[in-house]
Amino acid sequence: MRTALSAEKTILLLLVLGATLICGLPLLLLFKTGLTNEAGLNLAPLIEALQSRSVRRALWHSIESSLWSALAATILGSLLALLVGLTDIRAKGLLVFLILLPMMIPPHVTAIAWIQALGPASPVLQWLGIAPELGSTHPLYSREGLVLLLTLQHSPLVFLLVRASLRSFPRELSDAARVSGAGAMILLRRITLPLLGPSLLAGFALAFVAALGNFGINALIGIPARYTTLPVLVWRRLASFGPDVLPNVAVISVVLAMVALAAILIQNLLQRRMRNSLIGLPQDPLAISLGNKRAVVEILLWLFVACVLLLPAASLLATSLVRTYGLPLSSDTLTLDNFNEVLWRQSVTLRAFANSTMIASLAAAVIATASLFLGYFLSHRSPGPRRWSGLALTQSEVAFAVPGLVMSIAFILAFIRPLPMINVSLYGTLWIILIAYVSVFLAIGLKPVAATFLQMDPSLEDAAKVSGAGFVRRMSRVFAPLAAPSAASGAILVFLTAYNEVTVSALLWSTGNETIGTTIFNYEDGGYTTLAAAMSAVVVFATIFIMLAMNALARRVPSGTIPWKD
């Protein structure tokens, strides 16, 4: 028993220390650099930064674009969730897959695809004869264009949250209302929408924070539109002047972090007031029959999905198949040289694919393993383990909520000097990106596992203890197999997110340690549009292939393993 207790405490201590070192400590160093000096608390740099015209303008642009896009994403995502979750439209499984697909596509790839889809040089619009005149301003290079792309990128997040909330409603609510003579619209207005309040608020907050920290869309649309946001301002200053401006960008990063944390805090306070307790089995609360309107609704829904997915995808593919950007796609201009270049000739792209695959896989594996143990401690009977594991959970949630570019600055501050005692520097290596991935995405993998452990019967542990099983045996024989589907689901989401991201690695990559996201962004930023399109197309195909492969395994794995499947 002493050995088991010792192993349990040791693992808990290692988990809490690990979360503190990679989640809490870098953020503490960031705030220390931005808000203190040798004499102690010093708000002068923060006040000076806020008095800067460029910082104030970038801050307002960040808040403005995030608010409008979050509001639009909440409306769009909720409408899609209500249509798919509450009506009798057909092919719901395929619709859910396609609606969630943009969430899995990297934001910078989304931006590149839409830039090529709607611009004067769009191969698809040229083929249709409706392309804007050459030399005209791109329609997306504006505040409205930025908000539009952020909306399309983040509405699947709201859709996922609202749809999950709808599926948790007990059927008794709708049955009682129907017995009272309430129609479908009254049910929707009086019961469903009020109960969805916390989920709608959570979706809005999630979309706001995601837009606030978005780098790919903000950079590729905002820079040509002269609509600079805080993440882009930080990137431009650090990329132009190097580590010497770390104190300056740390102050700006603190401003960005404070806005994100304030949004999360306000969301939590409002959700506590809006929380409702439901009793009953979780089933679909409504089954609205659209009658003769179903065909019209389905046509409109499929047209929306086609516009969101097919137009940018076709433009991206068409651009990748022409010799020079701006040429119309025809038999004379058709070529596969761009794909040959990025897949076989360019060593940087091959290295980027290998790097991203390796560190995304390692991050997913580390997070899945850590989540199994943290999930156990979060549901522990004793308050001590719950309290300490709760500290690790809180730090991981803060690291996830803070924009990725802010975490990049925090990691540069934490690891720019060699590690003490071993005198090894992680800065400028692939390992700093791996650690940053584990820090930022730990909350993604931990959430589903923690929820699974909270649903387990405590008698399972009692029976294992009575049988003489120690902590390690209980975890390996009892709890790990039961929580494995949730851990696998979280690991899949972590892999897909880390595999394609650019925000976290934008400031951490170096020559030889490129990622897929940074390589695509550098191609587009450097004017190699056809190469960026070819590599983006490969990433989209790879993402769709992985999701389809996971779908094919859905019947062979436990329910809940595939995150987007019921």
Number of C-alpha atoms within 10 A of each C-alpha: 11 8 10 15 12 12 15 17 14 11 16 20 15 11 19 18 14 16 24 19 15 22 29 21 17 24 27 14 18 27 19 17 21 25 20 16 13 6 6 9 11 15 14 13 19 19 12 11 18 17 11 12 10 15 20 15 15 21 22 15 19 25 20 17 24 26 20 18 28 28 19 21 28 30 19 18 27 26 16 23 24 18 17 20 24 21 16 16 19 12 10 14 12 9 17 20 16 18 22 18 18 21 18 19 21 26 27 27 30 24 23 24 25 23 23 28 25 21 25 21 23 29 28 24 19 19 12 9 9 12 17 17 12 11 9 9 14 20 14 21 19 18 18 14 19 23 25 17 20 29 26 20 28 28 29 28 23 29 28 20 19 28 22 15 20 23 18 16 22 18 17 16 17 22 14 11 16 15 8 9 11 15 12 16 11 13 19 19 11 12 15 21 16 13 20 21 17 22 24 23 20 22 29 28 25 23 27 30 25 23 27 31 26 27 27 25 24 30 25 22 27 22 16 15 19 12 20 24 29 30 27 24 20 26 19 15 15 18 13 10 10 12 16 9 14 22 17 18 26 25 25 25 28 23 20 25 27 14 19 23 16 12 17 20 13 12 18 16 10 15 17 10 9 15 13 13 5 12 11 11 12 15 13 17 22 23 12 17 13 13 9 8 9 15 13 11 14 16 11 12 16 14 13 13 15 14 11 17 18 14 18 24 23 18 26 31 21 25 32 28 26 24 19 16 20 18 17 22 21 13 8 9 12 16 16 12 17 23 20 13 15 18 17 11 13 11 12 18 20 16 17 20 20 16 20 24 18 15 22 26 20 18 25 28 21 16 24 26 18 19 29 24 21 27 26 24 24 25 21 17 11 10 12 12 20 18 14 17 25 18 17 24 24 15 25 24 20 20 27 21 22 25 27 28 27 28 28 24 27 28 28 22 20 21 16 15 13 13 13 8 6 7 9 11 15 19 21 18 16 21 15 21 29 20 18 24 29 28 28 26 25 30 24 24 29 26 17 21 27 23 15 20 23 14 9 15 9 13 9 12 17 12 12 17 15 9 9 12 18 18 20 14 15 18 19 11 13 15 20 20 13 17 23 19 21 30 30 22 22 29 31 25 19 26 23 21 20 30 26 26 26 27 26 26 26 24 24 25 20 15 8 14 20 25 31 28 28 25 22 26 22 15 16 19 13 10 11 15 24 25 25 28 29 27 28 29 22 17 21 22 13 12 19 17 12 14 20 13 11 18 16 12 13 17 10 9 12 13 14 18 23 24 20 17 14 11
